[in-house]
Amino acid sequence: MIRRLAEGSARPRPRHAVPGLRFCNRHVVDLARALRPRVRGESKTTDLVSRWC
């Protein structure tokens, strides 16, 4: 079970990463439109996936 998603950091907790391809339904498009950029003006995939799951 996935409990949370985390972006990479200077001190990563796990010793592995799980790259992958996500297949989403069309509902995810509405969620993506509703995302607001972070302080640095960027949107993160983890923000979208966290809302979609």
C-alpha distance (Angstrom), angle and dihedral (degrees) to the residues before:
residue distance angle dihedral
M1 . . .
I2 3.79 . .
R3 3.78 110.2 .
R4 3.79 99.7 178.4
L5 3.79 143.4 -12.2
A6 3.78 121.0 -126.6
E7 3.77 133.0 -169.8
G8 3.78 118.9 -128.1
S9 3.78 115.8 -87.3
A10 3.78 141.3 -176.6
R11 3.82 88.6 -95.6
P12 3.81 107.1 35.9
R13 3.81 116.0 -163.6
P14 3.81 102.7 -148.3
R15 3.76 123.1 54.0
H16 3.80 92.8 -134.7
A17 3.77 140.7 51.7
V18 3.77 130.1 -147.6
P19 3.80 110.8 -145.7
G20 3.73 115.8 -175.6
L21 3.72 153.5 145.9
R22 3.78 118.0 -98.2
F23 3.77 124.1 -149.2
C24 3.78 112.1 -156.1
N25 3.76 134.9 -178.7
R26 3.79 121.5 -121.2
H27 3.81 91.5 -92.0
V28 3.79 88.6 76.5
V29 3.83 89.8 68.4
D30 3.80 90.7 64.6
L31 3.79 90.3 48.2
A32 3.81 91.0 50.6
R33 3.79 91.3 51.9
A34 3.80 90.3 52.3
L35 3.82 93.8 52.8
R36 3.77 116.5 110.8
P37 3.81 120.4 -148.6
R38 3.77 118.2 -105.6
V39 3.80 122.4 -115.3
R40 3.81 92.0 -79.1
G41 3.80 90.6 52.7
E42 3.78 97.1 -105.9
S43 3.78 134.2 118.4
K44 3.78 120.4 -139.6
T45 3.77 128.6 -142.7
T46 3.80 89.2 -136.7
D47 3.82 89.9 60.2
L48 3.77 90.2 56.6
V49 3.80 95.7 43.4
S50 3.81 91.5 47.7
R51 3.79 90.5 56.7
W52 3.79 94.1 42.4
C53 3.84 97.0 50.7
